[in-house]
Amino acid sequence: MPQISLTSGTVFTGSSDISILDAATSAGVLLSYSCKTGRCSTCKCKVRSGQTRELYAETGLTEQEKEEGWILGCVRSAETDVIIEVDDLGGVVLPVVKTVPCRISHLLLLAPDVIQIKLRLPPNTEFSFIPGQYIDVIGPGGVRRSYSLSNASFADKYLDLHIRAVDGGAMSQYWFGQANVNDLLRLNGPLGTFFLRDVAGLDLVFLATGTGFAPVKAMLESIHNLAPAHAPNSVTVLWGGRTPQDIYFDVERISGDFRFIPVLSRADDQWSGARGYVQQALLSGLPDLQHAAVYACGSEAMIRDARATLILAGLPANRFYSDAFVRSGDV
C-alpha cells in the first residue's frame, strides 16, 4: 500500500483505487475540498515525488498547472509512495455528516432568478455545521444538488438556502415551478471546508458573485460573535453581479462592522457604484494584501482570476480560500 506524505509531516496510507482525499479522510486527516468531482480545484495540491493516477478528469486544472505537477486530490490516487505539497486542516474537527429527512418550511423569491428556501428537520434531529459549509439536497427522483448554507447556526432549527435558477436544470424546474411548503426531501451534510480559519488581526476580504453570497452571509454573521482576541482587524465585502437586481439581499441587515461594496459588470448610466469585477474593484483601492485573508465564492472564472491576480498583487498564497460553484454535468 503506498504511503502518502504531506509536506506538513503527516503520513497516511493510500490505495490505487481510492482518491487521495478519500484516503486522507479515512485516516482522519482533513484536507480542503468542495465539489469532489475534479472541477472546482479547492483540493489542488502539488506532487513533489512519486506517481499518481487520474481516476476522473481534472477539469479544474489548466494544462500549465498539470505540467507543473499540480493535481486534484479528489480525483487522483497514489500509485507509489508520494510526497504532496498541501496543508492539512490541523486541529479542525468537522461536524458529523449525516443524511436526514427535511421539509420545506418557507419559499421566497428574492430576485426573478433567485429563491430562498428554508428547510426544517425533524424536531429531535441533532445537526451542526460550520458557517460557510454546504449541504446536498436530494429531491424528487433522487436528483442531488449542492447548496451553500446562508445561516450561521442551527439555533432556529432551520437551514437557509439561496438558489439560482439554471436553464433546463432538473432541480431548478422543481424549485421554481413545483416546490411547495411541507414537501418532503432529504439532505446530506454538512460538507466542504470553506469556512473561516484563524483571522485574528487580519484584514478579512470576502469576494462573492451571484448566490456565492450565501456562505459569505453565514460567515459574516458568525464574525459578529467572535471574541475581540480572535476578531479580524477589518472586514470588507465585495459582491458582484451584472445588474442591480443581482444584489438580491439587503446586506445592511447583517450585524457587524464591515465595509460593503456592490460591484456591477453591466450597470447602466444610473449606477454610481463600482463597476467591473469584484477582484478588480478590490485592487482599485490599492489594498495592502500582505496582511489580508481572502475568501472567495462564486463562479469558477472569478475565483481563478482572483487567485492569480491577488497573489500577484501581494496576497500570501496560503491565505486565499475559495468555493467555486460548478454546474452539475446533467443540470
Order of alpha helices (4+ residues) and beta strands (2+ residues): beta-beta-alpha-beta-beta-alpha-beta-beta-beta-beta-beta-beta-beta-beta-alpha-beta-beta-alpha-beta-beta-beta-alpha-beta-alpha-beta
